[in-house]
Amino acid sequence: MYLHPCLINSLHYECAKHLMPSNLYFPVGHTAAYPGIVSRRPKGSLISSSTLFSIISQILVVIAFQLGAYLYLINQTWFVPLKPKPNDDNFNVVCFEATTLFCVSAYQYIILATCFSKGPPYRKQIWSNVPFLASLIVLTGLTTMLLFEPIPAIRDFLQMKAIPPGHILFKVTLIGIVACHFFVAFAIEAFVVDSKTLKKMLHCFRRKGHLPKSKYKLVECELLKKPDWPPVNSVTSASSLQENMENGRTNTAVEVEDNPAS
C-alpha cells in the first residue's frame, strides 16, 4: 500500500490496530483449561524454532493472499486505477485498492485469531469460550456486510469505495480467497507446526554438540554416560558436571589435533 499511490486512512488503521485486536485477542484468554492431563508438556519458550516457524509462515501466507486479492482486483474490467492528488490525502484513500485490502485484512485478523487459539490437549475448544465465539461471529458478520452491502453512511464514514453494482462474482471470489487462506492457515497450525517431521527438520538446523541450558538436562546427559550410577562416596552437582563435560570436549579436541592422521 505504501509503494502504491493510495494510502490507508486513519479509520482503517484504527480498525486494524485497535478495534479488531481488542475484540479478538482479549476474549481469547478466557478459554478454560482442558480437564484432561497429558504427559507432553506445553511449549516453554516464545522464541522456540517451531513458534518462529509458525509466525513466519503465517506472515508469508498473509502476504501471499493479500497480493492475490490485489492482483485479482486490478485484472477486473471495471477497475479504474487511482490517479493520486499530491495534496489531497482524503482522495488517495477512497479507492478500490484500499477498500479491497481493508476487507481482506479484516478477515485475516479473524482467521489468525481462530488458528492460533488451539484447543486440546491444553485448553478447551474455542466454542466453549462464549465471548470469543461471539466476537468471531459479530466481526465476521460486520466484515461481510461491509464487503457485500455496506450501509452508505458507514461506507462514507470509513471512506470506502463502492464496488460497481452487478459484480457479485468479484465479492464472492474474495470470500473464496479468504476461505482458502483459512484452510491453509489451519493446515499449517494443525498438521505442520506440531508434527514430528517438522521437529526433525528443525533439529537438523540446530547447532549440535552444545551444552543444554537446564541444569537437570546436564545431570541427565552425564547419567546417560555413566552405566555405574549411582556414584559411591562422591558428590555430583550441575556445575561440576558442566565442567567435566567441557573438559571432556576439550581433551577430545586436543587428541584429534595431535593425531590428525588417525
N, C-alpha and C positions, 0 to 999 in steps of 0.2 A: 504493500500500500504506500510505503514511503518512497519507493522507487517510481511509482506511478504518480501522475499529477494529482489524483484525487487524495483526499485526506479522510481520516476518521474524526468525526466531530466529538465534542466533549461528552455528549449524551451516550454515544456508542461506547466511549471509553469508560464512563461511569458504570454502564451496564456490564461491561466485560470485566472490570476490575473490582467492582464493589457489589452490585446487585446480584449477579449470578453466583459468585463465590460465597457471599454471606448467606444465601438461601440454600446452598447445597452443602458446603463444607462444614458449617456449624452443626446442622442436624445430624450429619453422618456420625459424629462422635457419640450419639445417644444409642447406637446399636449395642445391645446387651451381649455379654459373653456367652459363648456356646456352652451348653450344660455338660457336654462330654469332655473327657480329658484324653489327650493323645500323647504318645511318647515323643513325638517330634517337637522340638522347641521352636518358637517363633523367631523370626529374624531379629538379631540384637543390634544391628548396625544400619543406619540410614544411608550409608555410602557403600554398602556391600556391592559386589560385582553384579549380582542378579538385580538388585534395586536400580543401579545405574543403567543396566541394560533395559529394564522396563521403562524408565523415564526417557531415555534417549530414543528408543524405538517408538514410543508413543508420540514424541515430538516430531519425529520424521513422518509418521503416519498422518498427523495433523497437517503438516506442511503439504504432503502429497495430495490429500483430499481437498484442501483449500485451493491448491494450484489446479486440480482437476475441475473444481467448480468454476474457477475463473476462466479457464480455457473453454469450458462448455459455454459460458456466458458470451464471450467475445466471438464465438462462432455462430451466434444466432443471427437470423436475417434482420430482425427488428432492432438489434443492438446498435446504439449510436455512441461512439467513443466520446469521452468527456473532453471538451475544449476548455482548459482551465483559464481562469482570470487571475492574473498575478496578485491583485489587491483585494480579492473577494474570496475569503475562506469559506463563507457560508455557501457560495455557489459550488465550490470544489468538493463539498461533502455530499451534495444531493446528486447522486449518480447511481447508475446500475451496479457499478463495481462495489462501491461501499455498501449498498443495500444487500447485495447477494452474499458478500463475505461476512457481513454482520449476522445475517440469519444462519449461515452455515457455522460460524464460530459459536453462536449461542447453542446450537445443537451439540457441538463438540464439547462444550463445558459439561453438558448433561451426560454425554457419553462417557467422558473420562471420570466424572464423579461416580457413575454407576460401575464402571470396570474396576476402579481402584477400591471400591467398597466390597472387599472379598468377605465371604461368609465363613462357613465351617472350614477347618476344624477349630478355629479360634473364636469366631464371632457368629452370631445368628445370621439368618438370611436378611437381605435388605428390606424385604416386605414386612419384617417384624418391627422395623423402625418406622412408625407411623408418620412422624414429622418429616423424615427424609423422603419417604414414599410420596407424601402429599406435595412436597416441594418439586419432586421429579414430575409429577403429573401436571401441576399448575404451570411450571415453567415450560414444559413441552407443549401444553395447550396454547400458552401465550405466544410462543415462538411460531407455532403452526398458524395461528391466527394472523400474526404479522406477515407471514410469508404468503398466505392464500388470500385472505380478505381482511386487510388491516382497516381499522376504523380511520376515516380521513383525519380526524383531529389528532389521533395518536400518531399516524403516519407523518403528518406535518410537524408534530412536536419532536419526533425522533429524526426528522429530516431524511426520510426515506424516499427513494424514487419508486413511483408506482410502475409495476410491470404492465405492459400493454395488455388490454383485455383480449381474451381468446387464446392466450398462450398458457393454458393449464398444463400442457405437457412439460414445459420448462420447470414449473414448480414441482410437478410430480417427479421429474428426473432429479431435482435437487434432493427430494426426500429419499430417492433411491441411492444417491451418493452418500447421504448421511447414514442410511441403513447399512451400506457396505462398510462404512467406517466403523460402525458399531460392531459388526461381526468380526472385522479384522482386529480391532482393539480388544474385544472379548477373547478372541482366539489367542492373542499374544499373552494375555494375563492368565488364561485358564490352562493352556496347553504348552506354552513355551517357557514362560518365566520360571515356573515351579517344576519343570521337567528335569529328569536325571540327565538327559542328553545335554542340555544347556549347562548344567553344573559341571559335567565332564569337560565340555569345551572351554568353559571359563577357567577351569582348573589348569588346563594346558597353558594358558597365558600367564598364569601366576608365576612369581619367582619361586623356583623350587630350592629347597635346602635351607630356607630361612627359619630362624627360631620362632616358635609361637610366642604370642604376647601374653597369653594367660598362664598363670603360674601352675594351675592344675594340669594344663597340657604339657608343660615342661616335665612335670613329675611323671605323667603318663608316658611320654616319649622315652624317658630314662628307664622306666619299669619294663617297657617292651624289649629293651636291650639287655635286661638282666634276668635270665631264667632262674637264678638262685635267690629271687626275692622271697621273703623279706630279709633284709640285712641283719646280721647279728653283731652286737657291740659296735654299732656305727650310727652316726646321725646323718640324716638326709634332709635337705631343705631345697626350696626352689632356686635360691641364689647359688648354692653350691652345685646343683645340677646344671644350671646355666653355664657356670664357669667350666665345669667338666666337659660339657658339650662343645663349648667354644675352643677349649684346649684340644679336644679330640679332633676337631676340624682343622685346627692349626697344625697339629702334628701330622695329620694325613697330607696336608698340602706340602709340608716340608719334605716328607718322604717321596712324594711324587716329583718334586723339583730335584731331589738328589738322585733319583733313579728314573730319568726320562725315558731311557730305552725300554725299561720293563713296563 
